[in-house]
Amino acid sequence: MLRFLALIALAGCGAARYADAPAGRLSGTVLVMWVGETQGGEGDGRFVYVPSATPLQFHRTNADATLTTITPEMMYTDGGSIPAMAQVFKGFSPWGYAPAYIVHDWLFVARKCVNDGMADPEQAKVAQMPFAESADVAAEVIKTLINTNTVAPNDVAPGLITSAVAGPIARERWNQKGACAAAVVSEAHQEMIKRALAAPARARMVQRGAGGPVAQVVQVIDFGPP
C-alpha cells in the first residue's frame, strides 16, 4: 500500500507523460495461459503469453520511436505488477490493461537478454531503446486501448501506471544482468502449453490430465489483422 501511495504522489508527472503519449494501433491476438502455481507461494500462479498464428503486435505512431512495431515472443508475464491492496480500485486490475502490460513486459525480457548478450533477432531490436521510452510505450498502448473503447476511460490509473513503469525500480530491472536465462519459458511449460492447445476446449480447463499437467487458457483478446 505504501508503494501505491507513493504512486499517487507521482501522479502529476505520470499524468503529463500519459497525456503526451500518442495512440497507436494493436493487431493480432492476446493469448495468456496459466501453467501452475507461483514458485515461493506468492501471487496467483505462473502465466505465459503465447503467440498465436496472428501474434499480438503494437504499431506505434510516435515520431521519436526507436522501434515502430513491437511483437512480443513467448514469455512469462504477471500482467500488471499491481500491489494487492491497490487492486480494489478501478483501473488497477493486474489484467485490466493486459495488452499494455504484455508489450511492456516483453521490452524488459528482450532488454535483459540484450544485456546478457543472449538476444535473439526479435529481442535485439530493443537494444537501442532507452529506458524512458519503455514507459512511453506502456502509456501509448493504454491510450490505444481507451481510444478504441477496448477499456473504459479512467482519469487516474493511466497516469499512475505510467509513473510506476518510469520509476527507479523499473529502471533497475531494465539494467539488470544475469536474468535472461530465467526469463526463458521452460521446456516443461512449453510442453504443457502444446498439450493444452491441442486438446479439446473442455480438457484445457483442468490442471492435470492423463498426459500430465495441462496449461489453462485464461485470457484471449483478438485485435484483428496487422
TABELUR-V171355 format. One record per pair of residues at least 6 apart in sequence whose C-alpha atoms are under 6 Angstrom apart, sorted by sequence separation. I is the first residue (numbers start at 1). GAP is how many residues later the second one is. If there is no record, write none. Layout:
I & GAP
I & GAP
This chain:
87 & 6
113 & 6
145 & 6
207 & 6
208 & 6
38 & 7
146 & 7
207 & 7
37 & 8
38 & 8
60 & 8
196 & 8
36 & 9
37 & 9
59 & 9
36 & 10
59 & 10
35 & 11
58 & 11
205 & 11
34 & 12
35 & 12
58 & 12
82 & 12
204 & 12
34 & 13
57 & 13
110 & 13
33 & 14
57 & 14
80 & 14
33 & 15
79 & 15
32 & 16
79 & 16
32 & 17
31 & 18
32 & 18
196 & 18
31 & 19
79 & 19
196 & 19
80 & 21
79 & 22
192 & 22
193 & 22
51 & 23
139 & 23
192 & 23
50 & 24
49 & 25
28 & 26
29 & 26
30 & 26
49 & 26
28 & 27
29 & 27
48 & 27
28 & 28
48 & 28
27 & 29
47 & 29
48 & 29
27 & 30
47 & 30
135 & 30
26 & 31
135 & 31
26 & 32
25 & 33
25 & 34
72 & 34
104 & 34
24 & 35
24 & 36
24 & 37
100 & 38
100 & 41
100 & 42
116 & 61
115 & 62
66 & 63
91 & 66
108 & 66
113 & 67
112 & 68
1 & 84
75 & 110
23 & 117
22 & 118
21 & 119
23 & 120
24 & 120
18 & 121
23 & 121
18 & 141
15 & 144
14 & 145
14 & 146
11 & 148
14 & 148
11 & 149
14 & 149
7 & 153
35 & 180
34 & 181
34 & 182
33 & 183
33 & 184
33 & 185
32 & 186
32 & 187
31 & 188
31 & 189
30 & 190
30 & 191
29 & 192
29 & 193
28 & 194
29 & 194
28 & 195
27 & 196
28 & 196
27 & 197
28 & 197
27 & 198
27 & 199
